[in-house]
Amino acid sequence: MARELNKLTDAKCKALSKPGLHGDGGGLYLNVKAGGAKSWSFIWREGRRRREGGLGVYPATTLASARRTATEYREAIAENRDPIAERRRQKAEPNFGEAVKLFLADNEAAWRNEKHKYQWGQTLGDAYCKYLRPMKVSQIMTDDVLKVLRPHWNTKSETAKRLMGRIERVLAFAKVKGWRTGDNPAAWRGNLDALLPKQKKLLARGHHAAMSYADVPAFLKSLRQQDGIAARALEFVILTATRSGEARNAAWSEFDLDAALWTIPAKRMKAGKVHQVPLSKPALAIVKALHDTGTEGDADGAGFVFPGYKGKALSDMAFKQLMKRMKVENCTTHGFRSSFRDWAGNETETPREVAEHALAHIVGNAVENAYRRSTALDKRRKLMDEWAGHLSTTKDGNVVKFSRKKA
């Protein structure tokens, strides 16, 4: 391989017309055909074997670009790697956007609803990953992941954490497919945890802004003065610390009023597991009152406990509109779960796993969860009774002020 490099110039490349190989040095040649077409080749010897790799057509592939590729070839040869095989793999390797599409296609059957699929596609799309999407998956490094996460790490903490996990999943998928090697640059432990600050356990977690648990009793007192099914449903959500959709879609067949127990089927739960909710006296009173006034719907118990328009499930906008009418700001329906969790952690001696199970969060492995589900119901019933007791109190006998919009 010739040692002298950079024999050609742009002017020479344009002017060359004699058919044959014209060397730039170091194995790089401009191949001129009889008809005038020109292309780049890299030629070297592997033992007695002559090998040649095409680097692209000139002038689409410029002299500078051909020289960069030739340098990569020389480095690969020096390390006993096959530059032609590597180049073929690089051409077959998808960029991050293409890898996301393949990953979603392979995994969409595991997701229970279209909203979940949309959230994955939205966060891994241009909204958050525009910088990563054109990059080859093998080229993505920790600094690249940080460029995507840092703008949202403290302002949209929950979204950023989910985004980190989803990028990690896609890059793990790429590694299994053979498109990249080495450690996962989106891994938290032993990687990003040393570069990103730990997210503060703010009461407003991510985009689910929450009310301080000290203020919830006053809000609930005001809520109980509101008429309508949406007000009763929101009161029930707060008392049970459940998700909005779990309550809005609650059917009469799920309730055992004698046992004061609500059993939510697996298909309606985020974790895909049956969840039992022990009902405190105030929560049970809401359900019994609706039952006694005849909202039980179909004879088979399929009717909604909190029916909306034309007997359908109550709309997810009903709570937003209700709180808007009450002029409440900086609070979401989901945020009341955060209020409950902070109260349980700060004001009670409840074990962490009991509080987490009350929120239908998965804690520990499958064996531990099976045991806890069978033993924690009585403890969770006590916890929900204590929560109901907290919600019935006010500071110094007065109504606690909660954040309202200015009129």
Buried (B, 14 or more C-beta within 10 A) or exposed (E): EEEEBEEBEEEEBEEBEEEEEBBBBBBBBBBBEEEEEBBBBBBBEEEEEEBEBEBBEBEEBBBEBBBEBBEBBBEBBEEEEBBBEEBEEEEEBBBBBBBBBBBBEEBEEEBEEEEEBEBBBEBBEEEBBEBBBEBBBBEBEBEBBBEBBEEBBEEBBBBBBBBBEBBBBBBBBBBEBEBBEEEBBBBBEEBBEEEBEEBEEEBBBBEBBBBBBBBBBBBBBBBEEBEEBBBBBBBBBBBBBBBBBBBBBBBBBBBEEEEBBBEBEEEBBBEEEBBBBBBBEBBBEBBBEBBEEEBBBEEEEEBBBBBBEEEEBBEEEBBBEBBEEBEBEBBBBBBBBBBBBBBBEEEBEBBEBBBBBBBBBBBEEEEEBEEBBEEBBEBBBBBBBBBBEBBEEBEEEEEBEBBEEEE
